[in-house]
Amino acid sequence: MIAIAIDAASSQPPYEQIRTQVIGAVRSGDLVAGERMPTVRALAEQLGLAVNTVAKAYRALESDAVIETRGRAGTVVSASGDVTHQHAQTAAAAYAARIRELGVAADEALALVEAALRSDR
């Protein structure tokens, strides 16, 4: 099990902090496929958060296919592990295709991406 810490001073919402820390743990190998995750209630209690906040993080992680819920068997790290990199590659390919269609130069396209990544939107 990984240690998750919530930074109350962060501009990132608590559910997103949970999501990014779990993804980071899967990427680093601290969490492996099939490893059981704490229940939503247990993690909420451990972190001092509302159950709905942790549930939102778990739903996002399930949507990203990082974890899967197996009913009474609990929630585990998905066999596919972290698929966010695959999603990022797909998004990048789609962006590149669209940029080519629009006739935007590669250096300008990269500058647009960098600006978008820096924004707080």
N, CA, C and O atoms as CSV, one atom per row, in Angstrom:
chain,resi,resn,atom,element,x,y,z
A,1,MET,N,N,0.842,-1.182,0.000
A,1,MET,CA,C,0.000,0.000,0.000
A,1,MET,C,C,0.886,1.244,0.000
A,1,MET,O,O,1.948,1.267,0.621
A,2,ILE,N,N,0.435,2.262,-0.699
A,2,ILE,CA,C,1.212,3.494,-0.780
A,2,ILE,C,C,0.730,4.496,0.253
A,2,ILE,O,O,-0.395,4.421,0.745
A,3,ALA,N,N,1.592,5.415,0.562
A,3,ALA,CA,C,1.220,6.503,1.463
A,3,ALA,C,C,0.792,7.685,0.592
A,3,ALA,O,O,1.553,8.166,-0.248
A,4,ILE,N,N,-0.414,8.130,0.808
A,4,ILE,CA,C,-0.937,9.283,0.077
A,4,ILE,C,C,-1.021,10.434,1.060
A,4,ILE,O,O,-1.491,10.271,2.187
A,5,ALA,N,N,-0.565,11.596,0.627
A,5,ALA,CA,C,-0.610,12.786,1.474
A,5,ALA,C,C,-1.329,13.897,0.720
A,5,ALA,O,O,-1.092,14.116,-0.468
A,6,ILE,N,N,-2.192,14.579,1.417
A,6,ILE,CA,C,-2.928,15.690,0.824
A,6,ILE,C,C,-2.331,16.999,1.322
A,6,ILE,O,O,-2.161,17.204,2.524
A,7,ASP,N,N,-2.017,17.877,0.381
A,7,ASP,CA,C,-1.487,19.197,0.696
A,7,ASP,C,C,-2.646,20.186,0.646
A,7,ASP,O,O,-3.117,20.549,-0.432
A,8,ALA,N,N,-3.098,20.615,1.816
A,8,ALA,CA,C,-4.242,21.526,1.894
A,8,ALA,C,C,-3.951,22.875,1.232
A,8,ALA,O,O,-4.878,23.572,0.821
A,9,ALA,N,N,-2.670,23.247,1.127
A,9,ALA,CA,C,-2.305,24.529,0.536
A,9,ALA,C,C,-2.190,24.454,-0.986
A,9,ALA,O,O,-2.027,25.482,-1.644
A,10,SER,N,N,-2.273,23.265,-1.542
A,10,SER,CA,C,-2.127,23.096,-2.982
A,10,SER,C,C,-3.326,23.664,-3.731
A,10,SER,O,O,-4.452,23.643,-3.233
A,11,SER,N,N,-3.070,24.169,-4.932
A,11,SER,CA,C,-4.164,24.642,-5.778
A,11,SER,C,C,-4.870,23.458,-6.451
A,11,SER,O,O,-5.957,23.610,-7.007
A,12,GLN,N,N,-4.248,22.297,-6.394
A,12,GLN,CA,C,-4.829,21.085,-6.967
A,12,GLN,C,C,-5.849,20.508,-5.981
A,12,GLN,O,O,-5.526,20.336,-4.805
A,13,PRO,N,N,-7.067,20.208,-6.429
A,13,PRO,CA,C,-8.081,19.665,-5.515
A,13,PRO,C,C,-7.628,18.324,-4.932
A,13,PRO,O,O,-6.852,17.604,-5.560
A,14,PRO,N,N,-8.110,17.990,-3.734
A,14,PRO,CA,C,-7.694,16.740,-3.079
A,14,PRO,C,C,-7.909,15.488,-3.931
A,14,PRO,O,O,-7.053,14.604,-3.945
A,15,TYR,N,N,-9.050,15.397,-4.648
A,15,TYR,CA,C,-9.274,14.200,-5.455
A,15,TYR,C,C,-8.212,14.059,-6.534
A,15,TYR,O,O,-7.796,12.947,-6.861
A,16,GLU,N,N,-7.772,15.193,-7.091
A,16,GLU,CA,C,-6.745,15.173,-8.136
A,16,GLU,C,C,-5.381,14.817,-7.542
A,16,GLU,O,O,-4.571,14.156,-8.192
A,17,GLN,N,N,-5.130,15.254,-6.308
A,17,GLN,CA,C,-3.888,14.881,-5.634
A,17,GLN,C,C,-3.833,13.367,-5.428
A,17,GLN,O,O,-2.788,12.745,-5.621
A,18,ILE,N,N,-4.952,12.787,-5.041
A,18,ILE,CA,C,-5.014,11.325,-4.873
A,18,ILE,C,C,-4.755,10.656,-6.216
A,18,ILE,O,O,-3.939,9.740,-6.308
A,19,ARG,N,N,-5.443,11.109,-7.248
A,19,ARG,CA,C,-5.315,10.514,-8.579
A,19,ARG,C,C,-3.870,10.560,-9.061
A,19,ARG,O,O,-3.338,9.546,-9.513
A,20,THR,N,N,-3.237,11.708,-8.971
A,20,THR,CA,C,-1.869,11.829,-9.485
A,20,THR,C,C,-0.876,11.019,-8.649
A,20,THR,O,O,0.091,10.480,-9.188
A,21,GLN,N,N,-1.106,10.932,-7.347
A,21,GLN,CA,C,-0.193,10.143,-6.506
A,21,GLN,C,C,-0.329,8.650,-6.789
A,21,GLN,O,O,0.669,7.929,-6.788
A,22,VAL,N,N,-1.545,8.183,-7.031
A,22,VAL,CA,C,-1.737,6.764,-7.363
A,22,VAL,C,C,-1.092,6.469,-8.713
A,22,VAL,O,O,-0.398,5.463,-8.858
A,23,ILE,N,N,-1.309,7.323,-9.690
A,23,ILE,CA,C,-0.690,7.127,-11.011
A,23,ILE,C,C,0.829,7.120,-10.876
A,23,ILE,O,O,1.503,6.286,-11.480
A,24,GLY,N,N,1.365,8.040,-10.093
A,24,GLY,CA,C,2.813,8.082,-9.874
A,24,GLY,C,C,3.334,6.802,-9.241
A,24,GLY,O,O,4.403,6.309,-9.600
A,25,ALA,N,N,2.568,6.267,-8.293
A,25,ALA,CA,C,2.975,5.026,-7.627
A,25,ALA,C,C,2.939,3.842,-8.584
A,25,ALA,O,O,3.774,2.942,-8.490
A,26,VAL,N,N,1.978,3.835,-9.505
A,26,VAL,CA,C,1.914,2.756,-10.500
A,26,VAL,C,C,3.094,2.881,-11.454
A,26,VAL,O,O,3.736,1.885,-11.786
A,27,ARG,N,N,3.380,4.101,-11.894
A,27,ARG,CA,C,4.503,4.319,-12.814
A,27,ARG,C,C,5.835,3.922,-12.186
A,27,ARG,O,O,6.698,3.359,-12.861
A,28,SER,N,N,6.003,4.208,-10.912
A,28,SER,CA,C,7.276,3.915,-10.238
A,28,SER,C,C,7.397,2.459,-9.811
A,28,SER,O,O,8.482,2.001,-9.456
A,29,GLY,N,N,6.287,1.734,-9.845
A,29,GLY,CA,C,6.313,0.339,-9.422
A,29,GLY,C,C,5.997,0.153,-7.950
A,29,GLY,O,O,6.013,-0.973,-7.453
A,30,ASP,N,N,5.708,1.245,-7.239
A,30,ASP,CA,C,5.321,1.122,-5.828
A,30,ASP,C,C,3.966,0.435,-5.690
A,30,ASP,O,O,3.696,-0.211,-4.678
A,31,LEU,N,N,3.123,0.572,-6.695
A,31,LEU,CA,C,1.859,-0.164,-6.787
A,31,LEU,C,C,1.947,-1.036,-8.028
A,31,LEU,O,O,2.306,-0.561,-9.105
A,32,VAL,N,N,1.620,-2.307,-7.873
A,32,VAL,CA,C,1.719,-3.234,-9.006
A,32,VAL,C,C,0.352,-3.805,-9.344
A,32,VAL,O,O,-0.567,-3.780,-8.526
A,33,ALA,N,N,0.233,-4.318,-10.556
A,33,ALA,CA,C,-1.024,-4.907,-11.025
A,33,ALA,C,C,-1.522,-5.950,-10.041
A,33,ALA,O,O,-0.776,-6.818,-9.587
A,34,GLY,N,N,-2.805,-5.841,-9.725
A,34,GLY,CA,C,-3.436,-6.789,-8.813
A,34,GLY,C,C,-3.366,-6.385,-7.351
A,34,GLY,O,O,-4.053,-6.966,-6.510
A,35,GLU,N,N,-2.537,-5.390,-7.044
A,35,GLU,CA,C,-2.423,-4.952,-5.639
A,35,GLU,C,C,-3.728,-4.289,-5.206
A,35,GLU,O,O,-4.312,-3.487,-5.935
A,36,ARG,N,N,-4.157,-4.637,-4.028
A,36,ARG,CA,C,-5.426,-4.137,-3.518
A,36,ARG,C,C,-5.274,-2.705,-3.001
A,36,ARG,O,O,-4.313,-2.371,-2.307
A,37,MET,N,N,-6.239,-1.887,-3.357
A,37,MET,CA,C,-6.301,-0.496,-2.907
A,37,MET,C,C,-7.140,-0.441,-1.635
A,37,MET,O,O,-7.989,-1.305,-1.414
A,38,PRO,N,N,-6.909,0.572,-0.794
A,38,PRO,CA,C,-7.774,0.721,0.379
A,38,PRO,C,C,-9.200,1.020,-0.061
A,38,PRO,O,O,-9.419,1.550,-1.150
A,39,THR,N,N,-10.159,0.685,0.776
A,39,THR,CA,C,-11.540,1.030,0.443
A,39,THR,C,C,-11.669,2.542,0.421
A,39,THR,O,O,-10.855,3.261,1.001
A,40,VAL,N,N,-12.693,3.005,-0.250
A,40,VAL,CA,C,-12.942,4.446,-0.319
A,40,VAL,C,C,-13.099,5.007,1.088
A,40,VAL,O,O,-12.510,6.035,1.422
A,41,ARG,N,N,-13.890,4.333,1.906
A,41,ARG,CA,C,-14.126,4.813,3.277
A,41,ARG,C,C,-12.844,4.827,4.101
A,41,ARG,O,O,-12.585,5.780,4.836
A,42,ALA,N,N,-12.043,3.773,3.979
A,42,ALA,CA,C,-10.798,3.696,4.760
A,42,ALA,C,C,-9.830,4.798,4.350
A,42,ALA,O,O,-9.208,5.428,5.205
A,43,LEU,N,N,-9.698,5.035,3.043
A,43,LEU,CA,C,-8.783,6.079,2.584
A,43,LEU,C,C,-9.295,7.461,2.971
A,43,LEU,O,O,-8.511,8.331,3.348
A,44,ALA,N,N,-10.598,7.664,2.881
A,44,ALA,CA,C,-11.171,8.946,3.281
A,44,ALA,C,C,-10.895,9.219,4.755
A,44,ALA,O,O,-10.533,10.333,5.136
A,45,GLU,N,N,-11.068,8.199,5.570
A,45,GLU,CA,C,-10.807,8.350,7.003
A,45,GLU,C,C,-9.330,8.623,7.258
A,45,GLU,O,O,-8.983,9.492,8.057
A,46,GLN,N,N,-8.469,7.883,6.583
A,46,GLN,CA,C,-7.016,8.047,6.750
A,46,GLN,C,C,-6.568,9.460,6.387
A,46,GLN,O,O,-5.706,10.036,7.051
A,47,LEU,N,N,-7.162,10.015,5.326
A,47,LEU,CA,C,-6.759,11.328,4.833
A,47,LEU,C,C,-7.558,12.480,5.433
A,47,LEU,O,O,-7.219,13.647,5.233
A,48,GLY,N,N,-8.613,12.153,6.164
A,48,GLY,CA,C,-9.460,13.202,6.728
A,48,GLY,C,C,-10.277,13.918,5.667
A,48,GLY,O,O,-10.520,15.121,5.762
A,49,LEU,N,N,-10.699,13.169,4.656
A,49,LEU,CA,C,-11.473,13.737,3.557
A,49,LEU,C,C,-12.877,13.151,3.537
A,49,LEU,O,O,-13.155,12.139,4.181
A,50,ALA,N,N,-13.740,13.796,2.798
A,50,ALA,CA,C,-15.085,13.266,2.600
A,50,ALA,C,C,-15.005,12.025,1.719
A,50,ALA,O,O,-14.161,11.930,0.829
A,51,VAL,N,N,-15.892,11.086,1.981
A,51,VAL,CA,C,-15.945,9.845,1.198
A,51,VAL,C,C,-16.137,10.164,-0.283
A,51,VAL,O,O,-15.527,9.524,-1.139
A,52,ASN,N,N,-16.974,11.142,-0.585
A,52,ASN,CA,C,-17.241,11.496,-1.982
A,52,ASN,C,C,-15.990,12.002,-2.705
A,52,ASN,O,O,-15.849,11.805,-3.912
A,53,THR,N,N,-15.089,12.648,-1.976
A,53,THR,CA,C,-13.843,13.139,-2.576
A,53,THR,C,C,-12.979,11.971,-3.031
A,53,THR,O,O,-12.458,11.974,-4.146
A,54,VAL,N,N,-12.829,10.974,-2.165
A,54,VAL,CA,C,-12.034,9.797,-2.511
A,54,VAL,C,C,-12.737,8.998,-3.609
A,54,VAL,O,O,-12.086,8.480,-4.517
A,55,ALA,N,N,-14.054,8.899,-3.526
A,55,ALA,CA,C,-14.814,8.181,-4.557
A,55,ALA,C,C,-14.615,8.843,-5.919
A,55,ALA,O,O,-14.506,8.151,-6.932
A,56,LYS,N,N,-14.567,10.163,-5.954
A,56,LYS,CA,C,-14.343,10.881,-7.216
A,56,LYS,C,C,-12.965,10.546,-7.783
A,56,LYS,O,O,-12.816,10.361,-8.991
A,57,ALA,N,N,-11.968,10.468,-6.917
A,57,ALA,CA,C,-10.617,10.106,-7.357
A,57,ALA,C,C,-10.608,8.683,-7.914
A,57,ALA,O,O,-10.017,8.429,-8.963
A,58,TYR,N,N,-11.255,7.764,-7.217
A,58,TYR,CA,C,-11.309,6.381,-7.671
A,58,TYR,C,C,-12.045,6.270,-9.003
A,58,TYR,O,O,-11.629,5.504,-9.873
A,59,ARG,N,N,-13.140,7.028,-9.178
A,59,ARG,CA,C,-13.863,6.997,-10.457
A,59,ARG,C,C,-12.963,7.487,-11.598
A,59,ARG,O,O,-12.961,6.917,-12.690
A,60,ALA,N,N,-12.203,8.546,-11.328
A,60,ALA,CA,C,-11.284,9.067,-12.348
A,60,ALA,C,C,-10.198,8.042,-12.676
A,60,ALA,O,O,-9.837,7.866,-13.839
A,61,LEU,N,N,-9.686,7.375,-11.658
A,61,LEU,CA,C,-8.664,6.344,-11.871
A,61,LEU,C,C,-9.233,5.150,-12.634
A,61,LEU,O,O,-8.545,4.548,-13.459
A,62,GLU,N,N,-10.477,4.816,-12.357
A,62,GLU,CA,C,-11.135,3.732,-13.107
A,62,GLU,C,C,-11.340,4.147,-14.557
A,62,GLU,O,O,-11.126,3.352,-15.473
A,63,SER,N,N,-11.748,5.375,-14.762
A,63,SER,CA,C,-11.955,5.890,-16.107
A,63,SER,C,C,-10.654,5.858,-16.903
A,63,SER,O,O,-10.665,5.615,-18.110
A,64,ASP,N,N,-9.533,6.103,-16.227
A,64,ASP,CA,C,-8.210,6.061,-16.856
A,64,ASP,C,C,-7.664,4.640,-16.955
A,64,ASP,O,O,-6.572,4.425,-17.482
A,65,ALA,N,N,-8.431,3.662,-16.442
A,65,ALA,CA,C,-8.045,2.241,-16.445
A,65,ALA,C,C,-6.802,1.964,-15.610
A,65,ALA,O,O,-6.060,1.023,-15.889
A,66,VAL,N,N,-6.577,2.780,-14.593
A,66,VAL,CA,C,-5.444,2.570,-13.690
A,66,VAL,C,C,-5.836,1.583,-12.592
A,66,VAL,O,O,-5.022,0.770,-12.154
A,67,ILE,N,N,-7.101,1.668,-12.150
A,67,ILE,CA,C,-7.606,0.738,-11.143
A,67,ILE,C,C,-8.904,0.134,-11.657
A,67,ILE,O,O,-9.517,0.647,-12.593
A,68,GLU,N,N,-9.311,-0.959,-11.031
A,68,GLU,CA,C,-10.602,-1.554,-11.370
A,68,GLU,C,C,-11.255,-2.055,-10.091
A,68,GLU,O,O,-10.591,-2.571,-9.192
A,69,THR,N,N,-12.568,-1.892,-10.031
A,69,THR,CA,C,-13.328,-2.343,-8.879
A,69,THR,C,C,-13.942,-3.689,-9.211
A,69,THR,O,O,-14.562,-3.869,-10.259
A,70,ARG,N,N,-13.758,-4.624,-8.302
A,70,ARG,CA,C,-14.249,-5.983,-8.511
A,70,ARG,C,C,-15.332,-6.338,-7.499
A,70,ARG,O,O,-15.318,-7.422,-6.916
A,71,GLY,N,N,-16.252,-5.436,-7.299
A,71,GLY,CA,C,-17.366,-5.674,-6.376
A,71,GLY,C,C,-16.872,-5.950,-4.968
A,71,GLY,O,O,-16.090,-5.177,-4.415
A,72,ARG,N,N,-17.325,-7.042,-4.394
A,72,ARG,CA,C,-16.947,-7.396,-3.020
A,72,ARG,C,C,-15.461,-7.716,-2.885
A,72,ARG,O,O,-14.921,-7.682,-1.779
A,73,ALA,N,N,-14.797,-8.025,-3.991
A,73,ALA,CA,C,-13.364,-8.333,-3.952
A,73,ALA,C,C,-12.521,-7.074,-3.792
A,73,ALA,O,O,-11.313,-7.156,-3.571
A,74,GLY,N,N,-13.155,-5.908,-3.904
A,74,GLY,CA,C,-12.454,-4.652,-3.677
A,74,GLY,C,C,-11.907,-4.021,-4.941
A,74,GLY,O,O,-12.217,-4.432,-6.059
A,75,THR,N,N,-11.092,-3.021,-4.728
A,75,THR,CA,C,-10.491,-2.262,-5.817
A,75,THR,C,C,-9.015,-2.612,-5.887
A,75,THR,O,O,-8.314,-2.626,-4.875
A,76,VAL,N,N,-8.558,-2.894,-7.096
A,76,VAL,CA,C,-7.170,-3.288,-7.293
A,76,VAL,C,C,-6.554,-2.480,-8.427
A,76,VAL,O,O,-7.259,-1.884,-9.242
A,77,VAL,N,N,-5.225,-2.473,-8.462
A,77,VAL,CA,C,-4.515,-1.852,-9.572
A,77,VAL,C,C,-4.776,-2.711,-10.804
A,77,VAL,O,O,-4.631,-3.933,-10.766
A,78,SER,N,N,-5.156,-2.069,-11.876
A,78,SER,CA,C,-5.514,-2.766,-13.114
A,78,SER,C,C,-4.323,-3.526,-13.686
A,78,SER,O,O,-3.172,-3.125,-13.518
A,79,ALA,N,N,-4.619,-4.611,-14.353
A,79,ALA,CA,C,-3.574,-5.403,-15.005
A,79,ALA,C,C,-2.864,-4.583,-16.071
A,79,ALA,O,O,-1.690,-4.814,-16.362
A,80,SER,N,N,-3.578,-3.622,-16.653
A,80,SER,CA,C,-2.952,-2.769,-17.667
A,80,SER,C,C,-2.132,-1.665,-17.027
A,80,SER,O,O,-1.399,-0.951,-17.711
A,81,GLY,N,N,-2.257,-1.524,-15.696
A,81,GLY,CA,C,-1.460,-0.515,-14.999
A,81,GLY,C,C,-1.798,0.883,-15.456
A,81,GLY,O,O,-2.968,1.234,-15.606
A,82,ASP,N,N,-0.778,1.672,-15.675
A,82,ASP,CA,C,-0.958,3.066,-16.045
A,82,ASP,C,C,-1.111,3.197,-17.550
A,82,ASP,O,O,-0.149,3.026,-18.300
A,83,VAL,N,N,-2.314,3.498,-17.983
A,83,VAL,CA,C,-2.551,3.687,-19.417
A,83,VAL,C,C,-2.581,5.166,-19.783
A,83,VAL,O,O,-2.872,5.522,-20.925
A,84,THR,N,N,-2.282,6.023,-18.818
A,84,THR,CA,C,-2.317,7.461,-19.108
A,84,THR,C,C,-1.299,7.827,-20.183
A,84,THR,O,O,-1.549,8.720,-20.993
A,85,HIS,N,N,-0.160,7.151,-20.199
A,85,HIS,CA,C,0.839,7.433,-21.233
A,85,HIS,C,C,0.272,7.094,-22.616
A,85,HIS,O,O,0.493,7.824,-23.581
A,86,GLN,N,N,-0.453,5.988,-22.698
A,86,GLN,CA,C,-1.078,5.610,-23.969
A,86,GLN,C,C,-2.101,6.663,-24.394
A,86,GLN,O,O,-2.168,7.038,-25.564
A,87,HIS,N,N,-2.901,7.141,-23.426
A,87,HIS,CA,C,-3.890,8.181,-23.738
A,87,HIS,C,C,-3.194,9.463,-24.192
A,87,HIS,O,O,-3.655,10.132,-25.118
A,88,ALA,N,N,-2.083,9.801,-23.537
A,88,ALA,CA,C,-1.339,11.004,-23.908
A,88,ALA,C,C,-0.778,10.881,-25.317
A,88,ALA,O,O,-0.811,11.844,-26.084
A,89,GLN,N,N,-0.262,9.704,-25.665
A,89,GLN,CA,C,0.257,9.490,-27.015
A,89,GLN,C,C,-0.851,9.626,-28.054
A,89,GLN,O,O,-0.646,10.223,-29.111
A,90,THR,N,N,-2.020,9.074,-27.754
A,90,THR,CA,C,-3.156,9.162,-28.667
A,90,THR,C,C,-3.572,10.619,-28.854
A,90,THR,O,O,-3.829,11.059,-29.975
A,91,ALA,N,N,-3.637,11.362,-27.752
A,91,ALA,CA,C,-4.005,12.773,-27.827
A,91,ALA,C,C,-2.962,13.567,-28.612
A,91,ALA,O,O,-3.310,14.440,-29.407
A,92,ALA,N,N,-1.691,13.263,-28.388
A,92,ALA,CA,C,-0.619,13.961,-29.105
A,92,ALA,C,C,-0.700,13.688,-30.606
A,92,ALA,O,O,-0.516,14.597,-31.416
A,93,ALA,N,N,-0.973,12.447,-30.973
A,93,ALA,CA,C,-1.087,12.097,-32.394
A,93,ALA,C,C,-2.263,12.821,-33.041
A,93,ALA,O,O,-2.161,13.307,-34.167
A,94,ALA,N,N,-3.380,12.888,-32.319
A,94,ALA,CA,C,-4.554,13.591,-32.840
A,94,ALA,C,C,-4.264,15.084,-32.991
A,94,ALA,O,O,-4.663,15.706,-33.975
A,95,TYR,N,N,-3.567,15.649,-32.010
A,95,TYR,CA,C,-3.197,17.064,-32.071
A,95,TYR,C,C,-2.275,17.317,-33.266
A,95,TYR,O,O,-2.471,18.271,-34.018
A,96,ALA,N,N,-1.277,16.462,-33.431
A,96,ALA,CA,C,-0.329,16.628,-34.537
A,96,ALA,C,C,-1.042,16.551,-35.886
A,96,ALA,O,O,-0.752,17.326,-36.798
A,97,ALA,N,N,-1.969,15.616,-36.001
A,97,ALA,CA,C,-2.721,15.491,-37.249
A,97,ALA,C,C,-3.525,16.756,-37.527
A,97,ALA,O,O,-3.557,17.243,-38.658
A,98,ARG,N,N,-4.166,17.280,-36.503
A,98,ARG,CA,C,-4.986,18.488,-36.669
A,98,ARG,C,C,-4.113,19.700,-37.002
A,98,ARG,O,O,-4.490,20.530,-37.829
A,99,ILE,N,N,-2.959,19.800,-36.365
A,99,ILE,CA,C,-2.032,20.911,-36.626
A,99,ILE,C,C,-1.569,20.877,-38.084
A,99,ILE,O,O,-1.480,21.914,-38.741
A,100,ARG,N,N,-1.272,19.664,-38.583
A,100,ARG,CA,C,-0.876,19.533,-39.996
A,100,ARG,C,C,-2.014,19.974,-40.911
A,100,ARG,O,O,-1.784,20.649,-41.914
A,101,GLU,N,N,-3.248,19.588,-40.559
A,101,GLU,CA,C,-4.410,19.994,-41.366
A,101,GLU,C,C,-4.555,21.509,-41.406
A,101,GLU,O,O,-4.926,22.083,-42.430
A,102,LEU,N,N,-4.257,22.151,-40.274
A,102,LEU,CA,C,-4.392,23.604,-40.184
A,102,LEU,C,C,-3.207,24.345,-40.795
A,102,LEU,O,O,-3.273,25.557,-41.001
A,103,GLY,N,N,-2.132,23.629,-41.085
A,103,GLY,CA,C,-0.955,24.251,-41.681
A,103,GLY,C,C,-0.129,25.050,-40.690
A,103,GLY,O,O,0.595,25.968,-41.079
A,104,VAL,N,N,-0.232,24.707,-39.403
A,104,VAL,CA,C,0.538,25.413,-38.373
A,104,VAL,C,C,1.935,24.798,-38.310
A,104,VAL,O,O,2.087,23.577,-38.332
A,105,ALA,N,N,2.949,25.652,-38.231
A,105,ALA,CA,C,4.332,25.188,-38.149
A,105,ALA,C,C,4.565,24.439,-36.839
A,105,ALA,O,O,3.938,24.742,-35.824
A,106,ALA,N,N,5.464,23.467,-36.867
A,106,ALA,CA,C,5.740,22.626,-35.697
A,106,ALA,C,C,6.198,23.443,-34.497
A,106,ALA,O,O,5.753,23.186,-33.378
A,107,ASP,N,N,7.078,24.423,-34.702
A,107,ASP,CA,C,7.567,25.217,-33.568
A,107,ASP,C,C,6.447,26.044,-32.944
A,107,ASP,O,O,6.409,26.227,-31.728
A,108,GLU,N,N,5.545,26.538,-33.771
A,108,GLU,CA,C,4.400,27.283,-33.262
A,108,GLU,C,C,3.445,26.353,-32.503
A,108,GLU,O,O,2.905,26.726,-31.461
A,109,ALA,N,N,3.243,25.151,-33.027
A,109,ALA,CA,C,2.378,24.164,-32.368
A,109,ALA,C,C,2.936,23.787,-31.007
A,109,ALA,O,O,2.190,23.674,-30.034
A,110,LEU,N,N,4.248,23.591,-30.936
A,110,LEU,CA,C,4.883,23.263,-29.649
A,110,LEU,C,C,4.738,24.410,-28.650
A,110,LEU,O,O,4.516,24.182,-27.461
A,111,ALA,N,N,4.865,25.636,-29.137
A,111,ALA,CA,C,4.705,26.800,-28.262
A,111,ALA,C,C,3.269,26.880,-27.726
A,111,ALA,O,O,3.050,27.254,-26.574
A,112,LEU,N,N,2.312,26.531,-28.560
A,112,LEU,CA,C,0.916,26.518,-28.125
A,112,LEU,C,C,0.688,25.472,-27.033
A,112,LEU,O,O,-0.019,25.722,-26.057
A,113,VAL,N,N,1.295,24.303,-27.211
A,113,VAL,CA,C,1.162,23.238,-26.205
A,113,VAL,C,C,1.814,23.661,-24.895
A,113,VAL,O,O,1.233,23.483,-23.824
A,114,GLU,N,N,3.013,24.219,-24.977
A,114,GLU,CA,C,3.705,24.666,-23.762
A,114,GLU,C,C,2.887,25.721,-23.025
A,114,GLU,O,O,2.789,25.686,-21.799
A,115,ALA,N,N,2.305,26.650,-23.760
A,115,ALA,CA,C,1.477,27.692,-23.136
A,115,ALA,C,C,0.247,27.072,-22.489
A,115,ALA,O,O,-0.140,27.461,-21.387
A,116,ALA,N,N,-0.363,26.119,-23.162
A,116,ALA,CA,C,-1.561,25.464,-22.609
A,116,ALA,C,C,-1.209,24.680,-21.344
A,116,ALA,O,O,-1.984,24.673,-20.388
A,117,LEU,N,N,-0.063,24.029,-21.329
A,117,LEU,CA,C,0.347,23.259,-20.154
A,117,LEU,C,C,0.668,24.165,-18.965
A,117,LEU,O,O,0.500,23.769,-17.811
A,118,ARG,N,N,1.127,25.369,-19.251
A,118,ARG,CA,C,1.436,26.315,-18.168
A,118,ARG,C,C,0.200,26.985,-17.595
A,118,ARG,O,O,0.218,27.447,-16.454
A,119,SER,N,N,-0.879,27.042,-18.379
A,119,SER,CA,C,-2.084,27.743,-17.914
A,119,SER,C,C,-2.766,26.962,-16.814
A,119,SER,O,O,-2.591,25.748,-16.706
A,120,ASP,N,N,-3.539,27.650,-16.001
A,120,ASP,CA,C,-4.258,27.030,-14.870
A,120,ASP,C,C,-5.649,26.567,-15.253
A,120,ASP,O,O,-6.438,26.222,-14.373
A,121,ARG,N,N,-5.971,26.547,-16.516
A,121,ARG,CA,C,-7.325,26.172,-16.943
A,121,ARG,C,C,-7.613,24.741,-16.679
A,121,ARG,O,O,-8.708,24.266,-16.979
